[in-house]
Amino acid sequence: MTSSPGQTGGGDTASPTPSPREASPPGETSPPHEAGEAAPIRRRPGGRTGRVRAQVLDAVRAELGERGYDGLTLDGVAARAGVHRATVYRRWRDVGGLLADLFEATRDDDWLPRDTGSLRGDLAALNRENQDALTARPSIAEALIAAAYRSEEAARGVRRLWEDRYARCEVIVERAVRRGELPPRTDARRLLVAATAPIYHWLTLLRLPPDPDLPDRVARDVVLAASAGAFTEPPPGDARPSSEA
């Protein structure tokens, strides 16, 4: 899912601590906030405030793609956005605040998975979107995944974003059940993880070149497993036997 589910986060993440490049500029004061937490973001949609936010977040994406998390600074973002640095420091406070707002903005979009008319087609289309997002240069998706291992704030944002994307993609499974392609009580989340994880494993962990056949091959394998009941939950009250000593 462009900006889509991938198993990231966790890891040895650390809360971003303000460095000299992130401190408020002379003459600006910032209300205190808890260490490791993003500063509160004041949003007033529309008008000049909305335009400034859009410019700044576009600049964050560009800076992340070109420089990565280590090269992301409030001064660099302000310069690229054409916004006064005092405005950026006052509203976002630090890099953690920028990342938090970027994830929130991504969750505010109207993205939905394609409806191709079949489960295999839907999953293949979803995987092609994921593959395209991870292989674009610069890849914002890849930069955000990398940032999640360096910043606890980014890791929390990634997890919230992926939860949102998985929830939106459950409609793929719902449609397949209605079409009779899947048995009732198919666990949508388990199926979606199985269908999307191989793309991230191939490109992000193994660092292999993109395989144009992989999205459809993975979709085919998951459809075969799912139609055989691999992701089906037992009926209510039909508890699976437990292993008791």
Summary of the structure (lengths in Angstrom):
residues: 245
radius of gyration: 20.9
end to end distance: 43.5
largest distance: 68.3
contacts: 740
relative contact order: 0.16
helix: 57%
strand: 1%
